[in-house]
Amino acid sequence: MLDANFNQIIDMIERRKNNAYRKVNEEMILLYLDVGKFLYELIENGSYGDKITTKAADFMKTNYPSIKGFTKRNIERMVQFYKTYKDDEIATPLVTQLSWTNNLLILSGSKSIEERHFYLQLLLRKIIQKEN
């Protein structure tokens, strides 16, 4: 009987692990938005030209090889991600609740703001249902 009650401890652990995962994911998405914004503004200012993503990827690979996820392609996605959502007050809080992979799928597969909003909200509903 007592062992069954201890299962509540496992439930607490799992709930906290899930909360920690969501917080880490949120911070990662915010980082990618910040990096995208930083590079987007450098591109817009014209100081570095369109090779900025290559230069940033090379810099990261040379100086911080242990930090993963900063390939040229992924950095280009960060810039596109920021550019797409920078003025979107509806989507910006939603994107931090999804994984980078899901965000990229929506970003690449949606042709309009309305379509992006639809898929963001749909995925979030599924995540909430899964948790409950």
CYANA upper distance limits for C-alpha pairs under 8 A (distance plus 0.5 A):
  1 MET  CA      5 ASN  CA      7.31
  2 LEU  CA      6 PHE  CA      6.97
  3 ASP  CA      7 ASN  CA      7.28
  4 ALA  CA      8 GLN  CA      8.26
  5 ASN  CA      9 ILE  CA      8.42
  6 PHE  CA     10 ILE  CA      7.64
  7 ASN  CA     11 ASP  CA      6.89
  8 GLN  CA     12 MET  CA      6.74
  9 ILE  CA     13 ILE  CA      6.71
 10 ILE  CA     14 GLU  CA      6.59
 11 ASP  CA     15 ARG  CA      6.56
 12 MET  CA     16 ARG  CA      6.69
 13 ILE  CA     17 LYS  CA      6.58
 14 GLU  CA     18 ASN  CA      6.63
 15 ARG  CA     19 ASN  CA      6.71
 16 ARG  CA     20 ALA  CA      6.57
 17 LYS  CA     21 TYR  CA      6.66
 18 ASN  CA     22 ARG  CA      6.73
 19 ASN  CA     23 LYS  CA      6.77
 20 ALA  CA     24 VAL  CA      6.67
 21 TYR  CA     25 ASN  CA      6.59
 22 ARG  CA     26 GLU  CA      6.54
 22 ARG  CA     97 GLN  CA      7.58
 23 LYS  CA     27 GLU  CA      6.72
 24 VAL  CA     28 MET  CA      6.70
 25 ASN  CA     29 ILE  CA      6.73
 25 ASN  CA     96 THR  CA      7.70
 25 ASN  CA     97 GLN  CA      7.97
 25 ASN  CA     98 LEU  CA      8.13
 25 ASN  CA     99 SER  CA      7.02
 26 GLU  CA     30 LEU  CA      6.70
 26 GLU  CA     96 THR  CA      5.20
 26 GLU  CA     97 GLN  CA      6.62
 26 GLU  CA     98 LEU  CA      8.32
 27 GLU  CA     31 LEU  CA      6.55
 27 GLU  CA     96 THR  CA      8.21
 28 MET  CA     32 TYR  CA      6.74
 29 ILE  CA     33 LEU  CA      6.72
 29 ILE  CA     95 VAL  CA      7.97
 29 ILE  CA     96 THR  CA      6.04
 29 ILE  CA     99 SER  CA      8.25
 29 ILE  CA    100 TRP  CA      7.17
 30 LEU  CA     34 ASP  CA      6.63
 30 LEU  CA     96 THR  CA      7.28
 31 LEU  CA     35 VAL  CA      6.61
 32 TYR  CA     36 GLY  CA      6.44
 32 TYR  CA     78 MET  CA      6.00
 32 TYR  CA     82 TYR  CA      8.48
 33 LEU  CA     37 LYS  CA      6.53
 33 LEU  CA     78 MET  CA      6.83
 33 LEU  CA     79 VAL  CA      8.16
 33 LEU  CA     81 PHE  CA      7.33
 33 LEU  CA     82 TYR  CA      5.75
 34 ASP  CA     38 PHE  CA      6.61
 34 ASP  CA     82 TYR  CA      8.27
 35 VAL  CA     39 LEU  CA      6.70
 35 VAL  CA     75 ILE  CA      8.47
 35 VAL  CA     78 MET  CA      7.20
 35 VAL  CA     79 VAL  CA      7.86
 36 GLY  CA     40 TYR  CA      6.32
 36 GLY  CA     75 ILE  CA      7.76
 36 GLY  CA     76 GLU  CA      8.46
 36 GLY  CA     77 ARG  CA      8.43
 36 GLY  CA     78 MET  CA      5.03
 36 GLY  CA     79 VAL  CA      4.37
 36 GLY  CA     80 GLN  CA      7.67
 36 GLY  CA     81 PHE  CA      7.39
 36 GLY  CA     82 TYR  CA      5.68
 36 GLY  CA     83 LYS  CA      8.09
 37 LYS  CA     41 GLU  CA      6.56
 37 LYS  CA     79 VAL  CA      7.04
 37 LYS  CA     82 TYR  CA      6.25
 37 LYS  CA     83 LYS  CA      8.01
 38 PHE  CA     42 LEU  CA      6.95
 39 LEU  CA     43 ILE  CA      6.67
 39 LEU  CA     52 ILE  CA      7.62
 39 LEU  CA     53 THR  CA      8.05
 39 LEU  CA     79 VAL  CA      7.06
 40 TYR  CA     44 GLU  CA      6.59
 40 TYR  CA     79 VAL  CA      6.26
 40 TYR  CA     82 TYR  CA      8.25
 40 TYR  CA     83 LYS  CA      7.79
 41 GLU  CA     45 ASN  CA      6.51
 42 LEU  CA     46 GLY  CA      6.87
 42 LEU  CA     47 SER  CA      6.67
 42 LEU  CA     48 TYR  CA      7.00
 42 LEU  CA     52 ILE  CA      8.33
 43 ILE  CA     47 SER  CA      7.28
 43 ILE  CA     48 TYR  CA      6.79
 43 ILE  CA     49 GLY  CA      6.34
 43 ILE  CA     50 ASP  CA      6.90
 43 ILE  CA     52 ILE  CA      7.53
 48 TYR  CA     52 ILE  CA      6.41
 51 LYS  CA     55 LYS  CA      6.80
 52 ILE  CA     56 ALA  CA      6.50
 53 THR  CA     57 ALA  CA      6.58
 53 THR  CA     72 LYS  CA      6.23
 53 THR  CA     75 ILE  CA      6.52
 53 THR  CA     76 GLU  CA      6.58
 54 THR  CA     58 ASP  CA      6.58
 54 THR  CA     72 LYS  CA      5.99
 55 LYS  CA     59 PHE  CA      6.54
 56 ALA  CA     60 MET  CA      6.71
 56 ALA  CA     72 LYS  CA      8.02
 56 ALA  CA     75 ILE  CA      8.29
 57 ALA  CA     61 LYS  CA      6.61
 57 ALA  CA     70 PHE  CA      6.38
 57 ALA  CA     71 THR  CA      5.75
 57 ALA  CA     72 LYS  CA      5.51
 57 ALA  CA     75 ILE  CA      7.58
 58 ASP  CA     62 THR  CA      6.52
 58 ASP  CA     72 LYS  CA      8.42
 59 PHE  CA     63 ASN  CA      6.35
 59 PHE  CA     64 TYR  CA      8.18
 60 MET  CA     64 TYR  CA      5.51
 60 MET  CA     65 PRO  CA      6.89
 60 MET  CA     67 ILE  CA      8.06
 60 MET  CA     70 PHE  CA      7.22
 61 LYS  CA     65 PRO  CA      5.13
 61 LYS  CA     70 PHE  CA      8.30
 61 LYS  CA     71 THR  CA      8.39
 69 GLY  CA     74 ASN  CA      7.01
 70 PHE  CA     74 ASN  CA      6.35
 70 PHE  CA     75 ILE  CA      6.28
 71 THR  CA     75 ILE  CA      6.53
 72 LYS  CA     76 GLU  CA      6.63
 73 ARG  CA     77 ARG  CA      6.82
 74 ASN  CA     78 MET  CA      6.78
 75 ILE  CA     79 VAL  CA      6.92
 76 GLU  CA     80 GLN  CA      6.73
 77 ARG  CA     81 PHE  CA      6.30
 77 ARG  CA    104 LEU  CA      8.32
 78 MET  CA     82 TYR  CA      6.65
 79 VAL  CA     83 LYS  CA      6.53
 80 GLN  CA     84 THR  CA      6.45
 81 PHE  CA     85 TYR  CA      6.76
 81 PHE  CA    107 LEU  CA      7.80
 82 TYR  CA     86 LYS  CA      5.86
 84 THR  CA     88 ASP  CA      8.29
 85 TYR  CA     89 GLU  CA      8.46
 85 TYR  CA     91 ALA  CA      7.21
 85 TYR  CA     92 THR  CA      6.56
 86 LYS  CA     92 THR  CA      7.98
 88 ASP  CA     92 THR  CA      6.53
 89 GLU  CA     93 PRO  CA      7.93
 90 ILE  CA     94 LEU  CA      7.73
 90 ILE  CA    117 HIS  CA      8.05
 91 ALA  CA     95 VAL  CA      6.60
 91 ALA  CA    116 ARG  CA      8.47
 91 ALA  CA    117 HIS  CA      6.81
 91 ALA  CA    120 LEU  CA      7.89
 92 THR  CA     96 THR  CA      7.68
 93 PRO  CA     97 GLN  CA      7.98
 94 LEU  CA     98 LEU  CA      7.76
 94 LEU  CA    120 LEU  CA      7.16
 94 LEU  CA    121 GLN  CA      8.10
 94 LEU  CA    124 LEU  CA      8.32
 95 VAL  CA    103 ASN  CA      7.05
 95 VAL  CA    120 LEU  CA      7.66
 97 GLN  CA    124 LEU  CA      7.87
 98 LEU  CA    102 ASN  CA      6.67
 98 LEU  CA    103 ASN  CA      6.88
 98 LEU  CA    123 LEU  CA      8.39
 98 LEU  CA    124 LEU  CA      7.88
 99 SER  CA    103 ASN  CA      6.72
100 TRP  CA    104 LEU  CA      6.62
101 THR  CA    105 LEU  CA      6.75
102 ASN  CA    106 ILE  CA      6.79
103 ASN  CA    107 LEU  CA      6.48
104 LEU  CA    108 SER  CA      6.46
105 LEU  CA    109 GLY  CA      6.31
106 ILE  CA    110 SER  CA      6.19
106 ILE  CA    116 ARG  CA      6.66
106 ILE  CA    119 TYR  CA      7.22
106 ILE  CA    120 LEU  CA      7.91
107 LEU  CA    116 ARG  CA      7.57
110 SER  CA    115 GLU  CA      6.14
110 SER  CA    116 ARG  CA      6.04
111 LYS  CA    115 GLU  CA      7.14
111 LYS  CA    116 ARG  CA      8.09
112 SER  CA    116 ARG  CA      6.83
113 ILE  CA    117 HIS  CA      6.66
114 GLU  CA    118 PHE  CA      6.62
115 GLU  CA    119 TYR  CA      6.84
116 ARG  CA    120 LEU  CA      6.55
117 HIS  CA    121 GLN  CA      6.59
118 PHE  CA    122 LEU  CA      6.56
119 TYR  CA    123 LEU  CA      6.53
120 LEU  CA    124 LEU  CA      6.73
121 GLN  CA    125 ARG  CA      6.67
122 LEU  CA    126 LYS  CA      6.88
123 LEU  CA    127 ILE  CA      6.71
124 LEU  CA    128 ILE  CA      6.67
125 ARG  CA    129 GLN  CA      6.62
126 LYS  CA    130 LYS  CA      6.57
127 ILE  CA    131 GLU  CA      6.80
128 ILE  CA    132 ASN  CA      6.87
